[in-house]
Amino acid sequence: MSLKTTILDDMKLAMREKDKQKVSALRLLTAAIKQVEVDERKELTDSDIISIVTKMIKQRKDSVQQYQKAERQDLADQELFEIGILENYLPKQLSESELDEIISKTVSAVGAANMADMGKVMGQLKPQLAGKADMSIVSQKIKALLQ
């Protein structure tokens, strides 16, 4: 079953259960998926949908920080709830040790020796880790290894 079908089935279930918050979060997700499909005139793959979900989670994390600075915890809580729903559609996240191992193997395979080689390493890792790890953390770990 495709990820898109799973999302739609979950939305139907949430509608039957009258879970308004969950329905709202899933509608936002399906709207984002449909928007990209219309814009690009193609059926999205699971990896395309994972990148949309990742982008939406990042946006919500930024919003949470802004709401907390503005002391609007009610809005921050809504964003955190949506993050929780969206994370269900990401692949299992890699553990810290698994991530470190993959990064060190890739650095060795590429032959990276300094910061000038960071782009090569990121280019290799990005498709491999899409949705499985926060790329900003990956970037920090690569910088630490190459310095």
C-alpha positions, 0 to 999 in steps of 0.5 A: 500500500502506498504512503498516499493511500495510507494517509487517505485511509487514516484521514477517513478513519479520523473522520469516522472517529470525529477526531477534528484535530487529526482530520485537520492535520491530515487535510493539510498534508493531503492538500500539500500532496495534491498541490505538488501533484498539480504543480508538477503534473505527476503522481508522487512517489513515497519518497516525494511524499516523505520529503513533503512530510519532512518539510512540513515538520520543519515548518512546524518546528520553526513555528513552535519556536516562534509561538513560544517566544511570543508566549502563545503556548496554545498555538505551539501545542497545536503545532506540536500535535501536528508534528506528532501526526506527521511523524507517523508517515516518516520511515523509522529514524536512525539511531545516533550510533547507526547515523554515526556509522553511516556518516563515517563510512561515507566520509571514508568512501568519498575520501573526504579530508577537509571541509571542501569535501563536505558537498561530496559527502552530503551529496552521497548521504542525502538520498540515502538518509532522506526522511530517516534523519534530520539533515541539519544534524547530519551536516553538523556531524560531518563538519565535526568529522572533517574539521 
